[in-house]
Amino acid sequence: MRGDDNQQERMFSYVSPEKRVPADHPLRPIRKMVDEILKEMSPQFAKLYSEVGRPSIAPERLFRSLLLQIFYSVRSERMLIEQLQYNLLFRWFVGMEMDEAVWNHAVFSKNRERLLNEEIAESFFQRVLERARPHMSDEHFTVDGTLIEAWASQKSFRRKDGQGKRPGPGGEVDFHGEQRKNQTHESTTDPEARLFKKSKGSEAKLSYLGHVLMENRNGLLVQTFLTEANGKAERDAAMLMAEAISGRKRVTLGGDKNYDTQEFVGELRRMNITPHVTQNDTNRRSAVDERTTRHAGYEVSQRKRKRVEQSFGWMKMVGMLRKVKLRGIDKVGWLFTFTGAAYNLCRLRNLMATT
């Protein structure tokens, strides 16, 4: 017998979102860790808000919502708010009741801008890292950098002095045949972005450079760092991150050919760090000699260092950092750190499931 297609505009439900989410859902262990971290950060949040005035969106809910946006690759905050209207899984993770009103997307964006900065994102990142300590190596690390395309077009890259070809009727500028450099030009959309290309023969894009320090045992990110895009930024950022792991204990630091310079390798050795960087001996002499390459650990580091590309791939494809939607090095910096923390949460959930 065929059932009736009865449709009701309203209904009562006595089942909470907590009971609707499966017990083995992969978000459950992440929600547990995030709640513990946000509880620890509550005193830090309290200092950012006034005791009088109209209540804002709870910072805990803001954090959980932004994590969902990264985990499920929601391309805009407008779409995130739309998902919260009808997605019970999203409502459960954020901590909303089934019939609770959802915020306006503009209100959500304004609250996010007021709350989140590099300091808050770094605090969240470090607390995730504390829970990952049992799964991390304290001896072997890898450093690398990746290009993050800025939210600015090539046509916005114009002369700083206002000279050059005038915009056409549609506001567009024909820059063909014009020599454009970061010293004389800047983007009118994102002035802090720099025209840069990662390798010879590739297209130059308005970009930032994101850097990470990874431990080699399970591929967890230990540090994140964002800089403007230039030729020395990778080595300079690597040196700053190496200072955090240098000390009495001998450690190793892997890297690709870009880090094979006399200055960088020599400085690592002075910091009591063994440079396990890839040899760049094409028409030149490598700074890494047999003192390092003869040991079996060098080959192990060369295999392990490639795992850092997995973190970059996840952050760009899932976390949508291939072309970042924020402008300015400060905003892009906290987003890069926050996305790195989200990656560590996913890695930590998987590692906890296997132990």
Buried (B, 14 or more C-beta within 10 A) or exposed (E): EEEEEEEEEEEEEEEEBEEEBEEEEEBBBBBEBBEEBBEEBEEBBEEEBEEEEEEBBBBBBBBBBBBBBBBBEBEEBEEBBBBBEEBBBBBBBBBBEEEEEBBEBEEBBBBBEBBBBBEBBBBBBEBBBEBBEEBBBEBBBBBBBBBBBBBBBBBBBBBEEEEBEEEEEEEEBEBEEEEBEBEEBBBEBBEBBBBBEBEEEEEBBBBBBBBBBBBBBBBBBBBBBBBBBEEEBBBBBBBBBBEEBBEEEEBBBBBBEBBBBEEBBEBBBEBEBBBBBBBBEEEEEBBBEEEBEEBEBBEBBBEBBEBBEEBBEBBBEBBBBBEBBBBBBEBBBBBBBBBBBBBBBBBBBEBBEEE
